[in-house]
Amino acid sequence: MKQKIYTIFDTIADTAGPIWTAQNDKVAKRNFQYHLSEIKMAQPDDFKLYCVGEFSFNEMHIEKETPRRVTLEFNDAEPI
């Protein structure tokens, strides 16, 4: 089984983290939005969601990707 690897980039701190996996961008977007709702003092525009790779749970292998910004717009045409 493979899942994508995601991270949150904090534009004010100029650093990324935490890192987590999700099945696809839609799940990652939902998790990201939940994470932002939990941070009471933060400005949501300070944080950006990125996909940075893929993890194979069966092979225990990480495949790096060029960091790709994931937009928060949900599109029904996106693959599940």
C-alpha positions as CSV (number, residue, x, y, z in Angstrom):
1,M,0.0,0.0,0.0
2,K,1.2,3.5,-0.9
3,Q,0.2,6.9,0.5
4,K,1.3,10.4,-0.2
5,I,3.5,12.3,2.2
6,Y,2.3,15.8,3.2
7,T,3.7,18.7,5.2
8,I,2.6,22.1,6.3
9,F,4.9,25.1,5.4
10,D,4.7,28.0,7.9
11,T,5.5,31.1,5.8
12,I,6.2,33.2,8.9
13,A,8.6,30.7,10.5
14,D,10.0,29.7,7.0
15,T,9.9,26.0,8.0
16,A,7.8,22.9,7.4
17,G,6.2,20.4,9.6
18,P,4.6,18.2,10.8
19,I,4.8,15.5,8.3
20,W,2.0,12.9,7.8
21,T,0.6,10.5,5.2
22,A,-2.8,10.5,3.5
23,Q,-4.4,8.4,0.7
24,N,-4.9,11.4,-1.6
25,D,-5.0,15.2,-1.8
26,K,-8.7,15.3,-0.7
27,V,-7.9,13.6,2.6
28,A,-4.8,15.7,3.1
29,K,-6.9,18.9,2.5
30,R,-9.5,17.7,5.1
31,N,-6.7,17.0,7.7
32,F,-5.0,20.3,6.9
33,Q,-8.3,22.3,7.4
34,Y,-8.9,20.5,10.7
35,H,-5.3,21.3,11.8
36,L,-5.8,25.0,11.0
37,S,-9.1,25.1,12.9
38,E,-7.3,23.8,16.0
39,I,-4.7,26.6,16.0
40,K,-6.6,29.5,17.6
41,M,-4.0,32.2,17.3
42,A,-2.7,31.5,13.8
43,Q,-3.6,33.2,10.6
44,P,-4.6,30.5,8.1
45,D,-2.9,32.3,5.2
46,D,0.4,31.8,7.0
47,F,0.3,28.1,6.3
48,K,0.5,26.2,3.0
49,L,-0.1,22.5,2.3
50,Y,2.5,20.6,0.3
51,C,2.9,17.0,-1.0
52,V,6.5,16.0,-0.8
53,G,6.6,12.3,-1.7
54,E,5.1,8.9,-1.4
55,F,5.6,6.1,1.2
56,S,5.3,2.4,0.4
57,F,4.1,0.7,3.6
58,N,4.8,-2.8,2.1
59,E,8.4,-2.0,0.9
60,M,9.2,0.5,3.6
61,H,10.4,2.9,1.0
62,I,10.0,6.7,0.6
63,E,9.9,8.1,-2.9
64,K,10.8,11.8,-3.0
65,E,8.8,14.2,-5.2
66,T,9.5,17.8,-6.0
67,P,7.4,19.6,-3.4
68,R,4.0,20.4,-4.9
69,R,1.6,22.9,-3.4
70,V,-1.9,21.5,-2.7
71,T,-4.6,24.1,-3.1
72,L,-7.6,24.0,-0.8
73,E,-10.2,24.1,-3.5
74,F,-12.1,20.8,-3.7
75,N,-12.7,19.7,-7.3
76,D,-15.0,16.8,-8.0
77,A,-12.9,15.9,-11.0
78,E,-9.9,15.1,-8.8
79,P,-9.2,11.4,-8.6
80,I,-10.1,9.6,-5.4
